[in-house]
Amino acid sequence: MNHDLYAVVFFCANTAKAEQGTQSRLTGYKVDKLIAHFKLSAARRQAEEILWQI
């Protein structure tokens, strides 16, 4: 299963309960990795594969 799908399921479940929910310790890593690849992709003008190192 796509790891992003877990986040969506978690978010929706917490929204249904009207709760904030906790953040994964990996959230900051994922966001930083995505931002870096957005910049790389824009600079190279092509899609770049993200190699997750978890």
N, C-alpha and C positions, 0 to 999 in steps of 0.2 A: 504494500500500500504506500502511496505517496506520503512522505512525512508531513507535507503541508496539509494534507487532509486531516491528520490528527489534530492539528492546530485549529482547523475550522470546526471540527466536531467538538473540541474542548470549548471553544468560544461560544458556539451555539448552545451547548448544555448550560454554561454559566449564564448566558443571557436569559435562557428560559427560567433559571432560578433567581434571576435578578442579583447575581453575585459577580464580583470583579474577577475572581479566579487568580491563581498564582502564575508566575512566569517561569518558563523553563530556564535552567542555567545556560542553555545553548542559544537562547533568543538573541543575545548581543552578538554572538559569533555569526549566527545566520544573517542578521541584518548587515553586519560589517562585510561579510562575504558577498552578499547580494549587491551592496553599493559598489564595492570594488569591481565586480563584474559588469555592472551597468556602465561604469566609467570606461573599462577596458573595451567593452563591446562598442560603445560610442566612438572611442578613439580609433578602433580598427574598422569601424563601419561594417561589422558582421556579428553574428551570434557567437557567443562564447560558451562553452560547456563549463558548468560549475562542478568541480571535483570536491565533494564534501569530504572532510577529513575528521570524522567523528569516531 
